[in-house]
């Protein structure tokens, strides 16, 4: 049986999303209504990376980034 964790309201437009190995949902969002993927050079835009895990919903704002993010992932932390 699936269990509902939380209600989620997104005020921005969904671009892409992934589920990481640990079950974290990671979404890429923007305030833009439409995206043009073939523009070169890519104009600087603002993006939001939303990280949802268990009962947490965190957002990271990326400002003036000159690329179109189509994927986001986490990298494991390596301690020496």
C-alpha positions, 0 to 999 in steps of 0.5 A, a space after each residue: 500500500 502506498 502512503 501519502 507523505 505530504 501535500 505539495 503545491 508548486 507555484 512554478 513550472 515543472 521542468 524535470 525531476 528525478 528520484 535519487 537512490 535514497 528515495 529523495 524527489 528532486 524537481 527542477 522548476 522555473 517561472 518561465 511559461 515556455 522553454 526554448 531548448 535550442 537557443 545558443 548561447 543559452 540566456 541566463 535564467 533563474 531556476 529552483 531545485 526543489 528537494 523533497 524527502 519524507 516530511 521535508 520540502 527544501 528549495 535552492 534558488 539558482 540565479 542567472 545560470 546560463 544553461 537549461 538544466 534537464 537533470 539534477 542529481 546528488 553526488 556522494 560525499 567522500 571523506 579521506 
